[in-house]
Structures are given as C-alpha cells and as structure tokens.
Amino acid sequence: MKRPGTPQPDPAAFIQANLPISPVPSIPEIRLHTAGPASGLWRLAGRGEADPPPYWAYPWAGGAVLARHLLDRPEIVRGRRVLDLGAGSGLVAIAVAKAGAATVTAIDIDANAIAAIGLNAAINGVDIATVAADIIEGQPPATDLLVVGDLFYDPALALRVMGFLRRCQAAGIEVLIGDPERAYLPQGELSRIATHAVADFGGGTGGRAVPAGVFALSGKAEGEIMPGGRAATA
C-alpha cells in the first residue's frame, strides 16, 4: 500500500513517464501505453482493497479480438454512434474510431483508465469522449452499438453486465462482446460471429496468443450464469 502521506501521482504524467508506448500484439495499427515489469504501477493504482485493479494497463484478449474484428470489418461501425463499456486502455474505442464511427464514447469506473484512454487516443490520432462512471444499473445509453471486451471474469459482475446488456438490446441497441471464453461468459445467451487468435495479458496467460471470440446477444435469457459459461435454467 502507499505509505501514509505519499502524494498520489498525476495519472497522465505517471503513465507517460513509466508505461512505454508499443504496438498491440496482433493489432499493429494501434499503439498503447502498456505496463511492464519495471513500471511501478502500484504507485499509481494502489494496493488497497478499495483501489480498482489496473486492468487498463494491459491489452486483454476480449478487447483485442473486438479491435481486430472491427478494424477488419469497418462497415460494422462506420457512421454509427458507439459506446465502449469498461474501456480500460481504450483499445476497442480506438479501433472503432479508426474504423470510421461517427462518435465514440469510452466508459470506465477507474479514473486512471480515463487518463490512459486520453493519452492513447492522442497517440493514435483519434477523438474519443470519456466518462468515468458505473452505468450498468442505469438506463440504456443513447448509442447505436455497445461494445464490451472482457467483462466476464467475475460472477457478480457478469450478472450485472448481462442485465444491462439485455436492457440495451431491448432498447434497440446492437451489442457486441469480445471474450476468450472466460469462466462466466454466458455462452448460452450468445451467438458467435468470429474467432481470432490474439495475445492475452489477463487470465494468467503471460501474453500468449489465445483464441477469442466475438459474440452477439442471441436475444434469449437462460437464467443465472454459472461457472464455465453455462446458464442455469429455472
């Protein structure tokens, strides 16, 4: 934990000084500030229970597969309003902007992620609106497409996210999910659109390439999400 009285670093200045810029594996069109072994990330992220983990500092497979897919299929986002939920580094939002979306909004609960998104957007020459908030208990946002990368690693979060995504779909919003089939991905409610091999810095893979999928909601709810991505029916 930070020592008492230790000042909180300025997030943007810390990221610029300690997280080098490098191309994203499998997605060389995009460069990001990415943490390494010597980044001292704990000085910014903290080590207390209330401190959000620094997921934004690494490209995860769920975001990487969405970014790869949307760069390869720009017609999916061209001219549309797109919102990136749990945006982390901004990888998917940057890909969407590069692919020609009309507007792009990146949302994350971590203020450090918001700082990183601003820096990463500038590196890649795109404009992204950022919002630091938890919106998944609220009403569907004003957007045409909602993209969600790697938010199914925790059972409680997965349930909350799926409830929100169902409400968005009911409101006429298209939903695309990127995930390497982590434990709580509700595959019974999803239709696979594509699979790509992408590097994954989450899930204990150490950055190795893993197969990850792009999914759409199937429109049917099958009950509570269970370990292994199964849905329990009532």
N, C-alpha and C positions, 0 to 999 in steps of 0.2 A: 504494500500500500504506500501511497505517498506519505512522506514524513509530515507531521503537523507543521503548518506554516509554509510548506513548499508551495510557491505560486503555480497556478495552473498555466501551462504553456498556451500561447496563442495557437489554435489548431492549424490555421493556414501556414503560419510561419514554421511550425514544427514539421508539418508534412513536407513542405518544400525543402527543409534542411535535412530531413532524416529518411524520407522514403523516395528512393531514386525512381526516375521515370524509365519505363521499359515497355516494349510491345507485349501485348497479352498473348500467351501461347495459344495457337490455333486461330487467333484473330489479329494478325499483324497490322491490320488497318487502324487499330486503336492502341494508344499508349496510355498507361496509367501510372500514377504514383503507387508503388507497391512495397509493402514492408518486407524487410529481410532480417536475418539473424541479428544484425548489429543496429537495428532501427531504434531500440529502446522504447518500443511502442507503449509499454506500461506507463511511462512518464506522462503520456497524453491520455491513454484510455483508462488508467487507474486499475486497481486490483480489488476494490471493494465489491460487496455483493450488489450494491446499487449501481455500479458502473456497467454500462452495456458493453458486451464483448466487442472487440474491434473487427467485426466481420467485414467492414468496409475496406480494410487494408489489404485484402487479398481477392483475386478473382475466383469465384466459386463456380462449379460446373453448371448449376442451374442458370445463372446469369450468362455464362459463356455460351451455352447451347442456344439460348434465345438470341444473343447478339449475333452469333454465327448465322443462324437461320434467317433472321430479319435482314441482315446485310446481303445475304444471298437471294432473298425474296423481297426486295424493297416495295413491290406493289402492295404488300400487306399493310404497310403503314403510310404510304405516300399520300400526302394531303389530309391526313387524319389527325385528330387530337389523341395523344397517347399519354397515359399515366403509368409510371414505373413504381410499383408498390414495394417497399423495403429495398430501396435502390442501392444501398451500400456504396460502392465506389462510383456508381453512375454508369457502369459498363453497358447495361442494356439501354438506358436512356441515351447514351452517346451513339450507340448503334442505330437506334430509332431515328435520332436527329440526322445522322449521316445518310440514312435511307430515304429521307425526304418527308418526314412527318410535318404537319402544319404547325403544331405546337407540341412540346414535350415537357411534362412535369415529373420531377423525381421526388418521392416522398420517403422519408426515413425518420425513425424516432431518435436517432443519435445525431447530436449537433456536430460531432466530429465528422460523421459521414457527409453531412451537408457541406462542410468546409471542403472535404475531399472532392465532392462532386463539382463544386465550383471550379476548383483548380484543374481537375481532369477534363471538364468541358472546355476550358480555355486552351489546354494543351492540344485538344483535338479540333479546335476551331468551330465549336457548335454552341448554340444558345439553349440552355435548359433552365426552366424555372424550378426552384427548390422549395420544399415545405418540410419543416421539422415538426412532425405530428404523428400520433397514432389515430388513424382514421377508420380502423376496421370495425368499430362499434357504431359508426355513423351511417348516414345515408349514402347511396351511390354517388360518386362524383360526376361532374359534368365532363365526360370524356367519351370518345368513341371506342377506344381499345385500352384494356388494362393488361399490363404485362407483369408477371410475378416470377421471380427467379429464386429458387432455393429457400422457400419459407416453410418447408415441411419436415424440419429436423426435430421438432418438439411436439408432443401430442396435444398439449393445451393450445399452443399457438396454431397448430394445424386445424383444430376445430374452429377457432375464431376466424381464421383466414377463410376457410371454406364457407362459413356462414355469410361472410361479407361478399365473397365471390358469387355465391348463389343470388344474393340480392342484386348485385351488379348485373348479372346475366338477365334476371327478371326485368330489370330496367332497360334492357336493350343494349347493354354494353358487351362487346366481344371480350372474351378473356383468354389469354394465352399463358401457359405455365411452362417454365423450364425447370427440370429436375433430373438428377441422376438416380431416381427411384430410391430416395432415402426412406427411412423406416415408416414415416407417417404420411407418405403420399397416397391419397385415396384413389388408387388406380381404377376402382370400380365405378367411379364417377367421371372418368376422363376418357378421351379418345386420343390416341397417339397420332400425331401429324408427321413427325420426323424424328430421326435419331442421328446424332453426330458424336464423334469421339472428340472430347475436349479435355484440357487439363483441369484438375480439381485440386484446390488448395484447402478444401474442407473435408470432413469425414475421415481424417487420418490417412489420406492417400499420398501426402507429401508432394503434391503437384503432378502426379502421374496422370496420363490420359485415361479417361473412363468413358463408357458410352452413356450419353444423357439424352433424354427425350424432350420434345416439345409437345405439349398436350393442350387440348381444348376441353372445356366442360361439356359433358355429354347431355346435361340437362336433367339428369335423374339423381336424386339424393338417395343414398342407400343406408343411411344411418350413421352410427358413430364410427370414427376412424380407429382402426385397430393396428397394433404393431405389424410391420411387414406390408403396409399399404392396403390391408384388407378392410372392407367395410362391413360392419355387423348389421344385419337386418333385424328389424323389430319382430 
